[in-house]
Amino acid sequence: MAFSFPTSVKRRTDCLSMILVDDVAEQHMLAWRQELGELDPNNPLVTPAMPWDSGSVFAHGTFAHDPIDGLWKAWHVSTPLTAGYFENYRRVTYLTSEDGVEWTRPELDLCPQPGYPRTNILLDFESGGPSMYSSVMIDPDAEPDRRYEMFVMRDPSNTIGGGPGHIRGLPPPPPGEKQARGMYRYFSPDGINWTVSEGPVLEVAVPGVRLVIPYENPKHTADTTYVFRDADGTYFATHKLGEPVHPGGLVAYDVFAEGRRVMARRTSPDGSEWSPFETIIQPDIYDPHDVQIMELCVTPVRSGYIGVIAIYLNRTQTIELQLGGSADGRIWDRRVRLPAVAVGALGDYGGGMLWPSHHMVEHNGRHYAYFSGTEGLHGDPAAKGPTIWPFFSAICRASWAVNRYWAAVSGPGGDVVGTLTTHPLPVGGKQLVLNAATSTVAEGELHAELLDPDGNVVEGFGKDDFIPWRGDSTAAPARWTGGDVCPLDECAVRFHLLRSRLYGYAWE
């Protein structure tokens, strides 16, 4: 009997990097496998060592492999060991590496400290207060003094450490006033010497509370904001948003006890003027009741975006990392609601919270996600009211093979075949390629058949006409006895998975 396809679906012919929910018309005996991030055996890579990072070598910044000089670089946050509120003491600091594993603190003469005339601090309090969430983008083709662009959250109203109450390099505010906490825009010729351009382009809504709905001002954002530049030169930002907590989600000892955190997005044509936010990721019925969304760090891939999502588990006050995918950056699909990087044992780096950096770094066929792993929890689960503890952390990383994040597999396993059927796609004359792997422990194989728009098997391209595929490839050509290219203007594919993993597919 012919299969009936749903209507009004988004058609995506290139799903090689990831399969999303809108790519699937029907599935049977199918489930989704999460590929776990491979933890670097050298973790932690960077631990506290200097007075200004003796408390925490933190993320809230960018790790990159610089295309200009080939060095690995990091613009991240450091905090000293202090009894004061840790966020008051955050500073953007700088690291370099030849291989992404062994990192050094360059000795720069920008921000001397007592006993240390040369440090790796880039933005000290005197230039505009605490700083964090440095979103750095590198453009080798830009004007020489603008090859490095950074949006960074600063709080000039916080005068801890002798801050002047305004951002150095911008016109000072009227007497008696201070510039707002928010995202300020900087440029640099070398990634080290930064000159402020404008700001705040986005303002933190209410310092101390930070999560308010509705925001009173279209420019308002929250205290976990990352900015990204798309290939077309436009910008988008992701940040958490507070909304009323759902039933069962209230945890009195959370610092934001009156609501829950979700993820929002906004766009800009030029990085200066920003759209109102829209909510893009919320916990739903597939999540435990205490899940909240803390951060979304975005990396472009061949057919969309991969997101590293900081999943806050409210009851335990821990944060794990999950992966999500999106075709357009707006509609996000979390195929597997399991940790791609899980927390370790409490008291070890990575045993409490995992905070991801701006984007994953692609290098030699792998995607590296740098993150700060804390020793402790976000707050006190034994308290009777809202709490937040200092964060003591070090830099770690995990990695995945490029285009290998999650896969469709047989749900029961064993000798049971799982099937996945795509929507009809305009692929006449094109060849199907597979991003897949079959089991090497027990014999597995993958079959595919083509269906016409009415759901009928195309002659010569049925399951029995398919040349069984075994192996491990990110771009294996699919072949039938009827030919190697699609014979109709539109066709769907039904994959048959026996002890095999389908990560993606594309018509080329």
N, C-alpha and C positions, 0 to 999 in steps of 0.2 A: 504494500500500500504506500502511495506517495506521502511524503512528509509535507506538512503545511507550515510554511515559514511565517513568522510574525512580520508585521508591516511597520513602516516608519522607523527604521533603524539606521544608525550611522554606518556608512560603508567605509571600511578601512582595509585596503588591499595589502598594506605593509604592516604586519604584526610580528616581525621577526624578533624585535627586542622583548616583546611581552604580549600576552593575550589578556585582553580586558573583557569585562562583563558584556559590553556592547558588541563584542566580536563573536559571541556565542549565541546561536539560535536555539540549540537544543543540546542537552547532555544526558548521558545515561551511564550509571555505575561509574561516575567520574568524581574525582576529588582533586585538590590542589596541593602540590608539594612546595614547601618553603625551602629554598636553598639557604643554609645558614652561613652567615658571614664567617670567613676564615680569619680567626684572630691571629695577629702577628705574633710569632713566638718571642719577639723581643719586647712585647708589652710589659710594663708601660714604657713608652718611648721617651717621654720627657717628664721628669719628676721635679718637685720643688727643690731649689738649690740656692737661690739668691734671696736677699731680704725682701725684695718687692714681689717675689713669687713663692715665698716660704709657706704660704697657706695653700695656694692653689695655682697650678698651671692649667688653665681652663680653656675651653673652646670659645663659644660665642664669637666666632670669627671665621677666617678663611684659610684653608690650606690649598696650595696650588703648585703645579709644576709649570714654572714660568717659561713660556715659549720664546721669550726674548733671549735669555742667557742659559736656559736648561737647568737652572737650580730649582730645587723644591723650596718653597717659602711658606711661612705662616704669619698671619696677622691675627693674633689671638689675645686672650685676656689673662692677666696675672693679678693675683691678690696677695697681700702680705699676711702673715700670721698676726691677727689682731683680734682683740675682744670686741671691737666695734662692729656695726652692721656691715657685713662683707661687701655688699653692693656699693657702699660709699667709696671703696678703695680699689675699684676695678680700673685697670689701665691697659691700653692696647700695647702689646709687646711684639717683638719680631724674632723669628727663628729662620734659619736656613739649613739646608741639607743637600748633600750630593746624591743621596739615594732614597730619601723619604723615610729612612729608618734611624740613622744617626743624625741627631739635630744639634746645632750649636746656637749659642746666644751671641750674635755679633756685638762687638763692643763699639757702640756709637757715642758720639759726643753731643747728642741731642738733649738728653734728660739726665744729668748727673744726680747721683744720690750720695748721702753722707758716706764717705769712705770709698766711693765708686765713681770716679770722674767720668767713666765711660760705661754705659749700660745698653741693654737692648730695648729700652722703653722708647716708644715713638710718640705717645701723647701723654704728657703728665698733667697733674691737676691744674698747674698754673696756666695751661693753654685753654682751659675751659671746663674743668671739673672731671669727674669720672668718665670713662669711655668703655664701650662694649659693643658687641654685635657689629663688628667691622665686616662689611660686605665689599670685598675687593674684586674688581674686574680688570683684566689685562688686555690691552689692545695694541699689538705691535705696530699697527698701521696708523695709529692716532698721531696727532701733533706731539713732538717730543716731550713737552711738559705735561701732557695729558694721557700718557700711555697707561698709567695706573689711576684708576678711579675708585674711590671708597665712599660708601655711605656708612656712617658710624653713629651710634647712639651716644649722645653726650648729655650731661646734666650740669650746665653752667650755673644753675640755681643752687647747686650743692657746692659750698665753698670749703669743703674739707681739704686739708693740705694746702690752704692758701689760695684756692681758686678765686679768680677775679669776679665771678658772677656773670661773665660773658665769654663768648668764644673769641680767642685772640685771632685777629685778622678780619673780623667782621665789625661793622660800626657798633659801638657800645649802646646799650639801651638807655632810655632817659634816666636821670638821677633817681636813685632809690629803687629802681627796677632791675630784674635779672632776666636774662634770656631763657626761653623755655627749654625744658628737657625734650629731646627728640632726635630725629635723624638729621645729621649735618653732612654736607657733601664736600669731599676733598679731592684734589688731583695731585699727582706726583710724577716726576720724570723717571724715578728709580724705585718706587715702592718704599722709600725710606723717608725722604724729605717731603712732607705733605703740606699743601696750602689749601686752606678752606675756601670754598667757592660760594656757598650759600647755605642757608638753613635758619630754623629747622624746616625742612620740606615736609616732614611729618612730625607731629607733636604727640608725646605720651599723654594720654587723656588726663589721668589724675594721679600724680605721684603718690605712692604709698598704697593706693588701691589698684590703679592701673587697668582694671577690667570693668568697663561700664557699658551698659546698653540702655538707651541709645547713646552713642558718643555725641557730645554737644556740638562738636566742630567737625566738618568733613575732613580736616587734616589730622584728626586724632587717631593715634595708633596705640599699640600696647608695648610692653617692655621686652617682648621677644620678637623683634622685627629683622627680617633679612630682605635685602633688595637684590634683584637679578636683572641682567640685561639680556634680552633675547637676540637672536641672530639678526633680526631686522632693525636693531637699534632701539627698540622700545623697551620699557622697563616694567617689571611687576614686583610686588612685595608680598611676602607672607608674614602673618603675625597672628598671635593668639587673640582670642576675643572671649569676653565673659558673657555668659547667658544664664538664665535661671536653671538651677540644678534639676535634673529629672528625678522622679520618685526612686528612692533607694540610693541615690548618689550623694546624699549629704554626709559629709565627714566633718565633725565639729572641729577637729584638730588641724584641718588644712588651713593654710594661710588665707585661702580664698574660700572660706567655708560657706558663703552664701550663694555660690554659683558653681558653674563648671566651665572649663576652658575648651574652646573649639578653635578651628583654624579658619582664618579669613584671608582674603586676597584683594589687592587693588592694583591698578595699572597706571602707567604714565607714558605719554609720548616722548617725553624729554628728560625725565628724572626730576623735574621741578614741580609740575602741576600733576596732582594725583586724583584719581577717581575715588568716589566713595567705596567702602569695602563691601565685599560680598562674602557670605559664609560658604566655605567649600568642603570642609570635613567636619563631621559631627559623629560622636558615638551613636550607635544604633542597636537594633535588637541582636546583632551578631556579636556584640561586645559584652564583656562583663559590666555590671552596673556601675563600677567605680572608675571606668576608663575615661580619661580626658586627653585632649590633644595639646601638647605643649609647644612643639616646634615642627616645621616642615622645611626641609632643606632639599633643594631641587637641582637635578642634573639632567640636561638634555641628552637623549639617546636617539637612535636612528628613527624611531617611529613615535616620538612623544617625549615624555619626561618620566624619570624615576625619582621618587621622593623617599628620603629617609625621614621617618616620622617618629618624633619623640612621644612615646605613649606613657602618660602619667597614670600610675596605678594608685589611686587616691588612698585606699585603705592602708596599703603598706608603705606609702610615701616613697615609692621607687619609680624609676623611669627606665623602660626598655626601648629598643629600637625595632620598629617594624618597617616594611617596605610597601610602597604604594605606587600605582602607575596612572598616567593620564595622557590622553591623546592631545589635549589642548591647554593643559595647565589649570583648567577650571574644574572639570569633572574628574574627581579622583576615585580610583577603585582600589580597595585594599583586598586583593585576591585571597590572602591568607592572614587571618587574624592571630598570628603566632609571632613570637619574637624572632627577628632575623639575627639580632644580637641580644642575648639575654644578660641580665645582671648576674654577677658572680656571688661570691661569699662576702657578706657584710664585714667591713673592716679591711678588705683588700681594695685596691684601686679597681673600680668597676663593679664593686659590690653593692652600691647604693643607687646611683643614678648614672645614666649615660646621656650626655648632651652632644648632639651632632654638630659638625661644622657646616659652613655655608653650602658646599656641594661636594660630591665625590670626585676624586681625581682619577682620570683614565690614564693608564700607563702600561705598556706591554701586554695588552689584552686583558687587563684587570681594572676593576673599579675599586678604589680605596676610599673608605669612609673613615675620616679621622673624627675622634670624639674624645670628650673628657669623661673619664670614669671616676666617680667620687667614691670615697671610702664610706660615707655615711648617707643618711636619709635626707629627704627634703624638710621634714619637720618631725615633731615628737608624737608618735602614735599613742603615747600614754597620757598626753595632755588633755585637758577638758575644754580648751579653747584654741584659737588659731595660733600656730607657731611656725617659725622658719629657722633652720639651723644654718651655721656657716657651712660652706661647701669646701671640702678638702679633696683635691683631685689631681690627676696626672693625665697626660695625653696618651691615647691608645689608638689603634686602628684595626679595622677589619676589612676584608675584601671579598669580591665576587668576580667570577669570570664575566667579562662584558657580555651582555644579553642573556645572562643566566641568573635569573632572580627568583622565579617560581615556574612551576611546570604543571600541566595537566597530566594526571596519572589515573590508573584504575583505582577506584575507591576501595574495593575489597582486597585488591592485590591478587596474588596467586595466579590461577589460570583464568580468572575472570577478565574479560575484555571490557574496557571502558570506551565510550564513544563521545566524540565532540563534533558537533555539526556547526559550520559557519553559516552566515547569511549568503545569499546569492550576491556575487560581486562581478563588476564589469571587467573581466579578465581574458576575453577572447584573444587567442594567439600568444598568451603568456605562459611561462612555466612556473610551477609551484616548487618552492624550495623550503626545506625543513630545518628548523633549529631544534634538534632532538637528540636523544640518547637512549639506547636500549640496555637492559641489565646485562652485566657480565657475570653475575653470580648464578642466576638462573636464566635460561635462554628466553630472550624477549624479542619481539618484533613489532613493527608498525606497518599498518595498512592504511590506505586512503581510497576513497571513491568519490567521483564527481556526480553531483545532482543538478538537474536542470531547475529553473525557477519554479516549476510545479512540484518539485520534490522527487522526480523520477531519476533513476540511475541512468547516466549517459552511456550509451552502448560503447563497449571497448574500454570504458574507464570505471568499471565496477571494482568491488573489493577483490574479486578473484582475478581481475585483469591487472591488478597492481603488482609490481615486482617487489616482493617483501623487502622491507628496509631494516637493516641492523647496523649498529655502529654508534658513533658519537661525532656529530658535526653541527656547526652553526649555520651551514648553508648547503644542505644535501639536496640535489635535484630529485624530485619525485618522478617516477616513470611508470607508465602503463603499457600493456601490449598494444593498446589503441593509439599510442603516441606520447610525446613528451610535452605537448602544449595543449591548452584548453581549446576544444573544438567549437564551443558555443560562445556567443557574445557574453553571456552571464552564466556563471556556475557557482554552486556551493560545494564545499568539501566536507565529507564525513570521515574523521580520523578514527581508526580502531587501534587502541593502545593495549598491548599485552606486555606487561613488565617493561614498559617504555615510558619515557618522559618527553612530552611535547612542550618546549619552551616558547616556540613561536613559529611563524610561517610567513611567507610573503610570495606574491605573484610578481615575477620579474620578466 
